[in-house]
Amino acid sequence: MTTQVVQDFHQVVKERHSVRYYDPTVKISKAELEEILAEATLAPSSSNLQPWRFLVIDDQELKQKLHPIAYNQKQVLDASAVIAVFGDMEWFEKAEQIYTASVEAGYMTEEVKQQFVATANNGYRNMDDARKKSIVHIDGGLVSMQLMLAARARGYDTVPMGGFDGAKFKEAFEVPAHYENIMLIAIGKAAQPGRPTVRLPLSEITSWNAF
Ligand SMILES: Cc1cc2nc3c(=O)[nH]c(=O)nc-3n(C[C@H](O)[C@H](O)[C@H](O)COP(=O)(O)O)c2cc1C
């Protein structure tokens, strides 16, 4: 059974905190994780090409395997799952598929589709790796944030993790070579609330119209 989805956006945003202590007895079902992932993928992406890819690690033995790679962070073991978010460096290969689906849904004409596919092929394919990486990291960050909010709206907690050995992770989990690590996200039910954090005042980080 899926939990009730909280509708109040402000509550969801304000109640999201990075949680590092999880109730190990709580298992989020595959169906519910898929709902959360599907909501996450409503995030925007460059040309709607959705370069994000996921590996859901909810098998306890595999979490044990990940634990030392993630520098023994305890949430890896106790959270219901750890979701690895990747950016596919060959994301533009799905342009034809995505824009064909848009035509079939009636959202775009065949002519516009051809233009979009051509742009994807000419633009993205020939970019240097640094620009490609920048694109998949931006889109990967957006989908990750949306995933964490979708989880909170269901009463679950998360912590994004950059603290892991990326090379070891790719090797141990046989991650395709063209997948760029974005982050790991532990997801589960908090055993202890996340610690409060502060934010810089807006006046210090925001300029209006000119610096
Ligand atoms: C890209 C990224 C990597 C992070 N890596 C870790 C990590 O490896 N371990 C951890 O406990 N927290 C990690 N965090 C969580 C941050 O410490 C946390 O978001 C920050 O302190 C603000 O707290 P809040 O998320 O509760 O608002 C990471 C956050 C981000 C965005």
The ligand as a Gaussian input file, in Angstrom:
#p B3LYP/6-31G(d) Opt

LIG

0 1
 C       25.988000      16.732000      -3.755000
 C       25.820000      16.464000      -2.285000
 C       26.604000      15.536000      -1.662000
 C       26.418000      15.239000      -0.313000
 N       27.136000      14.235000       0.250000
 C       26.838000      13.816000       1.497000
 C       27.452000      12.668000       2.041000
 O       28.245000      11.982000       1.398000
 N       27.112000      12.296000       3.301000
 C       26.214000      12.985000       4.042000
 O       25.950000      12.585000       5.173000
 N       25.608000      14.104000       3.557000
 C       25.884000      14.521000       2.302000
 N       25.232000      15.603000       1.756000
 C       24.190000      16.293000       2.539000
 C       24.566000      17.719000       2.955000
 O       25.474000      17.672000       4.024000
 C       23.282000      18.461000       3.346000
 O       22.429000      18.543000       2.234000
 C       23.541000      19.880000       3.873000
 O       24.273000      19.829000       5.059000
 C       22.246000      20.647000       4.117000
 O       21.425000      19.942000       5.031000
 P       19.946000      19.519000       4.663000
 O       20.017000      18.623000       3.442000
 O       19.445000      18.779000       5.852000
 O       19.158000      20.744000       4.348000
 C       25.438000      15.946000       0.425000
 C       24.666000      16.908000      -0.206000
 C       24.828000      17.158000      -1.545000
 C       23.933000      18.158000      -2.213000

